[in-house]
Amino acid sequence: MVKTKWIIYTVIIGLIPFFIRTLITIFDKNGSINYWINESDIINFGLVLNLSVINELEDKDFEDKLWKTRNIGFSVVSLILLSSILAIVTYSDFKNNTDINRTAVKWCSFILATVNFIFTYSIYNRLNTLAR
């Protein structure tokens, strides 16, 4: 049940900006893949995933306290990385800076979000197993 709630409340809600951007791209005559696959949406998805891990683990007591500390620590490091990339993207948008390689930022944020999804899935899979 823990994993099901995570999918509904975290994953689907974290993907709402992507779903909205998909609808806009479908109905917009000038919609492009660069608009559709936006790095800020991907980064925000990763941020939501990591915040859910911290929120879920912080209030629970585990026999293996080292496991809890490591996973919260990984989430914090991921939050710092993703927030830094988001700051770069936001700064680039604000200043209309073309020196930033947007393709590299997109791929980096996609890889980080994918790693965070797998990491978060493994956390909730373990929580689901412990809840039984």
Secondary structure as a PSIPRED ss2 file (coil, helix, strand):
# PSIPRED VFORMAT (PSIPRED V4.0)

   1 M C   1.000  0.000  0.000
   2 V H   0.000  1.000  0.000
   3 K H   0.000  1.000  0.000
   4 T H   0.000  1.000  0.000
   5 K H   0.000  1.000  0.000
   6 W H   0.000  1.000  0.000
   7 I H   0.000  1.000  0.000
   8 I H   0.000  1.000  0.000
   9 Y H   0.000  1.000  0.000
  10 T H   0.000  1.000  0.000
  11 V H   0.000  1.000  0.000
  12 I H   0.000  1.000  0.000
  13 I H   0.000  1.000  0.000
  14 G H   0.000  1.000  0.000
  15 L C   1.000  0.000  0.000
  16 I H   0.000  1.000  0.000
  17 P H   0.000  1.000  0.000
  18 F H   0.000  1.000  0.000
  19 F H   0.000  1.000  0.000
  20 I H   0.000  1.000  0.000
  21 R H   0.000  1.000  0.000
  22 T H   0.000  1.000  0.000
  23 L H   0.000  1.000  0.000
  24 I H   0.000  1.000  0.000
  25 T H   0.000  1.000  0.000
  26 I H   0.000  1.000  0.000
  27 F H   0.000  1.000  0.000
  28 D C   1.000  0.000  0.000
  29 K C   1.000  0.000  0.000
  30 N C   1.000  0.000  0.000
  31 G C   1.000  0.000  0.000
  32 S C   1.000  0.000  0.000
  33 I H   0.000  1.000  0.000
  34 N H   0.000  1.000  0.000
  35 Y H   0.000  1.000  0.000
  36 W H   0.000  1.000  0.000
  37 I C   1.000  0.000  0.000
  38 N C   1.000  0.000  0.000
  39 E H   0.000  1.000  0.000
  40 S H   0.000  1.000  0.000
  41 D H   0.000  1.000  0.000
  42 I H   0.000  1.000  0.000
  43 I H   0.000  1.000  0.000
  44 N H   0.000  1.000  0.000
  45 F H   0.000  1.000  0.000
  46 G H   0.000  1.000  0.000
  47 L H   0.000  1.000  0.000
  48 V H   0.000  1.000  0.000
  49 L H   0.000  1.000  0.000
  50 N H   0.000  1.000  0.000
  51 L H   0.000  1.000  0.000
  52 S H   0.000  1.000  0.000
  53 V H   0.000  1.000  0.000
  54 I H   0.000  1.000  0.000
  55 N H   0.000  1.000  0.000
  56 E H   0.000  1.000  0.000
  57 L H   0.000  1.000  0.000
  58 E H   0.000  1.000  0.000
  59 D C   1.000  0.000  0.000
  60 K C   1.000  0.000  0.000
  61 D C   1.000  0.000  0.000
  62 F C   1.000  0.000  0.000
  63 E C   1.000  0.000  0.000
  64 D C   1.000  0.000  0.000
  65 K H   0.000  1.000  0.000
  66 L H   0.000  1.000  0.000
  67 W H   0.000  1.000  0.000
  68 K H   0.000  1.000  0.000
  69 T H   0.000  1.000  0.000
  70 R H   0.000  1.000  0.000
  71 N H   0.000  1.000  0.000
  72 I H   0.000  1.000  0.000
  73 G H   0.000  1.000  0.000
  74 F H   0.000  1.000  0.000
  75 S H   0.000  1.000  0.000
  76 V H   0.000  1.000  0.000
  77 V H   0.000  1.000  0.000
  78 S H   0.000  1.000  0.000
  79 L H   0.000  1.000  0.000
  80 I H   0.000  1.000  0.000
  81 L H   0.000  1.000  0.000
  82 L H   0.000  1.000  0.000
  83 S H   0.000  1.000  0.000
  84 S H   0.000  1.000  0.000
  85 I H   0.000  1.000  0.000
  86 L H   0.000  1.000  0.000
  87 A H   0.000  1.000  0.000
  88 I H   0.000  1.000  0.000
  89 V H   0.000  1.000  0.000
  90 T H   0.000  1.000  0.000
  91 Y H   0.000  1.000  0.000
  92 S H   0.000  1.000  0.000
  93 D H   0.000  1.000  0.000
  94 F H   0.000  1.000  0.000
  95 K H   0.000  1.000  0.000
  96 N C   1.000  0.000  0.000
  97 N C   1.000  0.000  0.000
  98 T C   1.000  0.000  0.000
  99 D C   1.000  0.000  0.000
 100 I C   1.000  0.000  0.000
 101 N C   1.000  0.000  0.000
 102 R H   0.000  1.000  0.000
 103 T H   0.000  1.000  0.000
 104 A H   0.000  1.000  0.000
 105 V H   0.000  1.000  0.000
 106 K H   0.000  1.000  0.000
 107 W H   0.000  1.000  0.000
 108 C H   0.000  1.000  0.000
 109 S H   0.000  1.000  0.000
 110 F H   0.000  1.000  0.000
 111 I H   0.000  1.000  0.000
 112 L H   0.000  1.000  0.000
 113 A H   0.000  1.000  0.000
 114 T H   0.000  1.000  0.000
 115 V H   0.000  1.000  0.000
 116 N H   0.000  1.000  0.000
 117 F H   0.000  1.000  0.000
 118 I H   0.000  1.000  0.000
 119 F H   0.000  1.000  0.000
 120 T H   0.000  1.000  0.000
 121 Y H   0.000  1.000  0.000
 122 S H   0.000  1.000  0.000
 123 I H   0.000  1.000  0.000
 124 Y H   0.000  1.000  0.000
 125 N H   0.000  1.000  0.000
 126 R H   0.000  1.000  0.000
 127 L H   0.000  1.000  0.000
 128 N H   0.000  1.000  0.000
 129 T H   0.000  1.000  0.000
 130 L H   0.000  1.000  0.000
 131 A H   0.000  1.000  0.000
 132 R C   1.000  0.000  0.000
